[in-house]
Structure formats: C-alpha cells, structure tokens
Amino acid sequence: MYAIVEIAGQQFKVSKDQKVYVHRLASEEGSKVSFDKVLLLDDNGNVTLGAPAIEGASVEAKVLQHLKGDKVIVFKKKRRKGYKKRNGHRQYLTQILVEAISATGAKKTAAPKAQKVADAPVEAKTTKAKAAKGDDLKIIEGIGPKAADVLVAAGIDTFAKLATTPAEKVKEILDAAEAKVQHLDPTTWAQQAQLAADGKMDELKKLQDELNGGRA
C-alpha cells in the first residue's frame, strides 16, 4: 500500500517504513505525528482518489530528527547597474519515518468515485490507470523533463522498469530521440532507479551526493 499525502505544503508518495525529508515541522524529535490530507490511496491495485482529500484516511509517522538541507547559492545581478548579491541558503528540514497508513473511512468515500469511473469511457479509464502506475523519473539525477518524456514514450515509465533496462539500451533510446538528450550518460540510472523502487531514499540521496550530473 502507498499513499499520496500533503505534508507541510508538499505532496509525497509514501509507504510503510519509508523515511521522508519534509519542510521543518513544529513537533519534537521522537514524537508521533499524523497527516490527514491523503489525496490518493493504492491498496494492492485498488486506487481511491480524494476530493481533494480522502475522508477518514491518514498517514501516521514518527519524527526522527531536525536538520538542514544542502547549501544553495543564490546569486542576483542587475545588468549595467553594478548590482551583485550572493547569498547562501540551507532549508530547514525534518526527517520522518512513516509507521502506518490508515484507510479508515476511505471505502465510503471511494464508492461514488468507483461508480463514476465505471460509467466513464474505456479510453479515460486506461489513461487514469497509466497515470497511477507511472513514477516521477525526474527524481533520478541526470534525468530532466525532456529525458523523462523520452523514456516514458519508450515505455519506461516506472523506477522498476528503468532499473531493469541496461544502460546501453537507454542510451540507444536517448540517441534516437528528437529531443536534445543525446549528451546524457545513463550509466548510474538503473542503480538509482532500483533504490527508488525499493523506497531506499536515504541511500539514493547519499549516492546522488557523490554523483555529478548523474555520472559517477
């Protein structure tokens, strides 16, 4: 089971025992937190959509630690004005551990939705099913919006598919694309995608910190 939940103004795809970095929460380290803005639930293929949130559903988590993100350099310049300003910024973050996803009350909300989907054209149902299955490939370092579109068009729309596709095959897809993505190096994409598919986001972030534009 996984859920799409809104936490501190951001949306996350979470599952049980997954660690997630979110904007700084007011809760103390070690405390329990609950998030009730669950937008989508997938229980072994049974997808429930909220309008916008699913009534009665929630994500239970534990606050592990408060920390700061990587430094980002903000440089501002005004042409012909002699104005230059350079600042550094580190985002305040909180690491949480997802302990449970509660679907209590979700069935009552899902019933009318299921009826609407059943009455919809077959083509519309197929489009929704594809949207539910796809992953955000841009999480992989080295894959931008253009490269993600090229891979999805080639049938590689999930982390699992990318993890099992040899780098040579991915390179062939990039070289044959009309978009300017031929310069990209997919050598580490399968390794990153496997970590993302397994929900090992901490290990993925550690690996990406050692990469340069997706290259080892």
Phi, psi and omega in degrees: 000138172223164182220152169257117187231147177263123180230120177053041176085000179241153178257136182228146170264115187233156174219169184299141178070015178269140176262135185226141173262125181232168174302150187309128177260157181280346183290151180280158177299135181091349181276161179266142178227154180228138180238121185255002177271067179271117186269332182208143174232134175237109180249090180054046177096344177274103185266129177242127180254142177269171180222068359274334181255156180273121182294128177090347181271150180203161175241122181261135183215168178237135178282118181272310182197157172255138183204179177247147178281183179294150181290136176242130179270125178250114182242125179242140180213137176249122184297134177063013180250350183069022183258122175221136179215130182236123179231153173251148180220135173234119184288136175283125185234163173229132176264127180238156176246121180285117183261331182198152173239115183262128179253018181302125179088351183293328183295322180296322180286328186284336186304307180294329178296317181298323180295319180296318179296321181295326181277351183282161178299154182300322182297320179294320179296321179296319179297317180294322180296319179294320180297324182289330185276331187291151176249160177276095184293345181290350175295331179288126180294131183106344180255114176262185181302318181294314180296322179298318179296321180296317181293318179297320179296333179272003178094002179261089186242008178225161177299321182298318180293318180294324181295332183260004179263121181301149181300327180296321179292318178298319180297321177298319179296318180294317182294330183272354184282151176284329178293156182277078180235010185292340183279350185285147179249109184270019187305319185261001186296319181296320179295316178295317183296325179294320178295320179294319180295328179275357180075017182269070186290330178295315179293324178296316180296320179297319178295316183294331177295336181268353182265162176232099182066028180091357180259145180285000000 
